[in-house]
Amino acid sequence: MQKEGAKWPEESKKLASELHSQLRLGHENWHQLKSNPDRRAAELVAGGLVQLLSEGKPSDIQAMLEQGIRWLNREIKDPGCPHR
């Protein structure tokens, strides 16, 4: 149930965080997924949503969403592993 005057539904931040956690590239799947533009875009869009629901800075949210769009449009590619 949403609190009186709440900006977002009560569970929305938790659900967005769980989604981002599922989509996030981590140590265990970085090399497998780092070049997948759709996966990278999804991770960034989900991160932007978490920031929005957490009242993050609009410029940070916009930067994440724009980066996600650039991945979707295939305008950027993975620069490669810094250790190689």
NUSE-433465 format. One record per atom (N, C-alpha, C, O): x, y, z. Coordinates in pm, whole numbers, padded with zeros to 5 digits, always signed. Atoms other than C-alpha are relative to their C-alpha. Example, Ala and Ser with C-alpha at 12.3 -4.5 7.8 and 13.67 -1.06 7.14 Angstrom:
<nodes>
+00089-00119+00000/+01230-00450+00780/+00090+00120+00000/+00194+00118+00066/-00082-00119-00006/+01367-00106+00714/-00077+00109+00073/-00026+00220+00090/
</nodes>
This chain:
<nodes>
+00084-00119+00000/+00000+00000+00000/+00088+00125+00000/+00187+00132+00073/-00078-00122+00012/+00129+00343-00093/-00032+00095+00115/-00148+00114+00151/+00018-00097-00108/+00184+00594+00187/-00059+00128-00056/-00037+00162-00173/+00059-00129+00037/-00007+00920+00176/+00111+00097-00039/+00202+00122+00040/-00097-00097+00045/+00194+01169-00028/+00130-00060-00052/+00221+00014-00089/-00123+00063+00050/+00458+00913-00133/+00013+00025-00149/-00086+00022-00223/-00025-00029+00140/+00618+00990-00466/-00010-00127-00085/-00059-00122-00198/+00000+00126+00073/+00653+00625-00571/-00071-00107+00082/-00074-00098+00204/+00057+00112-00076/+00469+00305-00479/+00107-00061+00092/+00225-00067+00056/-00090+00044-00105/+00625+00156-00168/+00102-00105-00045/+00219-00095-00010/-00089+00109+00042/+00774-00155-00331/+00083+00033-00123/+00170-00046-00160/-00063-00026+00129/+00896+00017-00647/+00153+00008+00008/+00221-00045-00080/-00144-00012-00012/+01248+00100-00526/+00063-00137+00020/+00166-00168-00039/-00051+00135-00024/+01300-00254-00399/-00004-00082-00129/+00093-00150-00162/+00013+00076+00125/+01174-00406-00724/+00099+00047-00105/+00158-00034-00175/-00096-00054+00096/+01387-00174-00936/+00142-00044+00036/+00220-00078-00052/-00132+00044-00045/+01693-00262-00728/+00022-00148-00030/+00131-00188-00070/-00009+00143+00031/+01622-00633-00769/+00020-00022-00149/+00101-00106-00190/-00016+00009+00145/+01587-00589-01145/+00141+00038-00040/+00206-00033-00117/-00136-00043+00032/+01912-00397-01165/+00101-00105+00044/+00198-00131-00028/-00090+00104-00049/+02083-00665-00957/+00003-00119-00096/+00109-00179-00118/+00007+00111+00095/+01965-00930-01205/+00069+00034-00132/+00128-00054-00195/-00053-00042+00130/+02080-00730-01509/+00146+00046+00006/+00214+00053-00096/-00134-00056-00019/+02406-00597-01366/+00108-00100-00042/+00099-00219-00011/-00116+00081+00033/+02729-00728-01509/+00093+00000+00119/+00126+00106+00173/-00089+00013-00113/+02952-00857-01237/+00125-00078-00037/+00145-00114-00153/-00126+00070+00021/+03283-01031-01197/-00022-00136-00069/+00056-00175-00156/+00023+00136+00051/+03132-01372-01279/-00048-00004-00145/-00032-00107-00211/+00053+00004+00137/+02972-01272-01613/+00052+00114-00089/+00004+00132-00201/-00049-00117+00073/+03170-00966-01726/+00051-00038-00139/+00009+00020-00239/-00061+00035+00128/+03372-01134-02000/-00101-00059-00098/-00089-00040-00219/+00102+00062+00086/+03071-01325-02133/-00095+00105-00058/-00138+00092-00173/+00106-00093+00040/+02836-01023-02154/+00047+00142-00032/-00035+00224-00075/-00048-00138+00014/+03057-00712-02181/-00021+00060-00138/-00030+00182-00152/+00017-00051+00136/+03010-00684-02558/-00143-00010-00050/-00170+00021-00166/+00141+00014+00039/+02634-00751-02562/-00069+00135+00018/-00097+00175+00131/+00055-00136-00013/+02481-00410-02642/-00137+00005+00067/-00166+00100+00141/+00132-00002-00064/+02128-00502-02535/+00012-00020+00150/-00060+00043+00228/-00018+00024-00143/+02247-00634-02201/+00059+00122+00068/+00018+00158+00179/-00060-00119-00058/+02463-00327-02141/-00104+00112+00010/-00108+00184+00110/+00105-00102-00003/+02170-00100-02231/-00099-00028+00113/-00138+00064+00185/+00096+00035-00106/+01935-00289-01998/+00057+00030+00137/-00014+00081+00224/-00064-00027-00128/+02184-00262-01712/-00003+00151+00031/-00034+00191+00143/-00002-00145-00020/+02215+00114-01760/-00139+00060+00020/-00157+00147+00105/+00137-00051-00016/+01842+00178-01800/-00054-00038+00138/-00117+00044+00206/+00044+00043-00134/+01769-00027-01486/+00070+00082+00108/+00008+00119+00208/-00074-00084-00096/+02040+00167-01302/-00057+00141+00006/-00067+00201+00113/+00062-00132+00003/+01885+00493-01416/-00133+00002+00074/-00165+00099+00143/+00128+00010-00071/+01548+00379-01285/+00023-00004+00151/-00049+00062+00226/-00032+00005-00143/+01701+00295-00947/+00037+00139+00050/-00008+00183+00156/-00040-00136-00039/+01860+00640-00935/-00120+00094+00005/-00132+00175+00097/+00119-00085+00002/+01533+00808-01029/-00086-00023+00124/-00130+00072+00189/+00083+00032-00116/+01340+00625-00758/+00068+00034+00132/+00002+00050+00234/-00077-00035-00120/+01617+00706-00509/+00028+00149+00008/+00106+00194+00091/-00016-00144+00005/+01594+01075-00593/+00144+00042-00027/+00198+00133+00036/-00135-00034+00041/+01935+01080-00756/+00003+00130-00078/-00101+00188-00109/-00016-00124+00076/+02074+01379-00941/-00051-00020-00142/-00014-00117-00207/+00051+00013+00137/+01889+01437-01269/+00110-00016-00104/+00094-00090-00201/-00109+00012+00099/+02220+01479-01454/+00060-00140-00001/+00099-00190-00107/-00051+00137-00008/+02340+01137-01331/-00096-00098-00067/-00055-00189-00139/+00102+00086+00058/+02013+00973-01430/+00002+00015-00152/+00000-00085-00224/-00002-00025+00143/+02020+01135-01772/+00124-00062-00065/+00114-00119-00173/-00123+00056+00055/+02381+01029-01828/-00011-00152-00015/+00032-00208-00116/+00016+00145+00008/+02296+00665-01751/-00095-00038-00114/-00067-00131-00189/+00097+00031+00106/+01994+00667-01982/+00058+00028-00139/+00036-00050-00232/-00062-00032+00129/+02188+00836-02263/+00104-00105-00038/+00114-00143-00155/-00098+00105+00026/+02467+00581-02230/-00070-00128-00044/-00024-00197-00135/+00078+00117+00040/+02206+00303-02250/-00051+00012-00142/-00048-00085-00217/+00049-00023+00137/+02061+00456-02567/+00114-00015-00099/+00096-00069-00208/-00116+00015+00089/+02408+00473-02718/+00034-00147-00022/+00072-00187-00132/-00020+00145+00018/+02449+00100-02654/-00107-00057-00091/-00077-00136-00180/+00109+00050+00086/+02108+00033-02811/+00022+00036-00146/-00006-00045-00235/-00023-00047+00136/+02201+00235-03118/+00131-00051-00059/+00167-00017-00172/-00129+00055+00044/+02533+00047-03142/+00101+00110-00032/+00185+00095-00121/-00092-00112+00020/+02716+00379-03120/+00129-00018+00079/+00231+00045+00050/-00120+00026-00080/+02960+00248-02860/+00019-00151+00010/-00075-00229-00006/-00035+00140-00016/+03137-00081-02807/+00088-00013+00122/+00147+00085+00169/-00085+00028-00114/+03319-00242-02522/+00146+00030-00036/+00194-00018-00139/-00138-00034+00032/+03673-00099-02508/+00098-00115+00023/+00216-00102-00010/-00090+00112-00028/+03815-00435-02402/+00045-00001+00144/+00024+00095+00218/-00047+00018-00136/+03967-00561-02084/+00124+00086+00025/+00218+00080-00055/-00116-00087-00025/+04210-00311-01929/+00126-00080+00036/+00236-00026+00034/-00115+00082-00039/+04435-00601-01822/+00066-00069-00118/+00165-00140-00102/-00055+00067+00119/+04501-00716-02180/+00057+00100-00096/+00107+00062-00202/
</nodes>
